[in-house]
Amino acid sequence: MAATCQVTGAVPGFGHNVSHSNRRTKRRFDPNIQKKRYFVPSLRRSVTLTVSTKGIKIIDARGIDSVVNELIAKGVKL
C-alpha cells in the first residue's frame, strides 16, 4: 500500500541521511498515515479511509459528509 493520504494527497518526501562524516545516503520521509473508519450518515454505512493526521483534523473541522462528497466527486472508490 502506498503511503498516500486520500484527503490531503500527502505523499512521501525524499532526502538524505547525513552522517557525522557528512556522507549522504538516500532516505524517505513518510507521512503519518492511519487507517480510520468513519460512519457516513448520507451513505448510511461506514467507510475506511487511509488518511494522514492532518487529514483527520480536516475531517474533524469540515465534517465527514463534505469530505466524502469531495472524494466521490474526484472518483475515489469508497
Secondary structure as UniProt FT lines:
FT   TURN            6..8
FT   STRAND          13..18
FT   TURN            20..21
FT   STRAND          24..29
FT   STRAND          33..40
FT   TURN            41..44
FT   STRAND          45..52
FT   HELIX           53..62
FT   HELIX           64..74
//
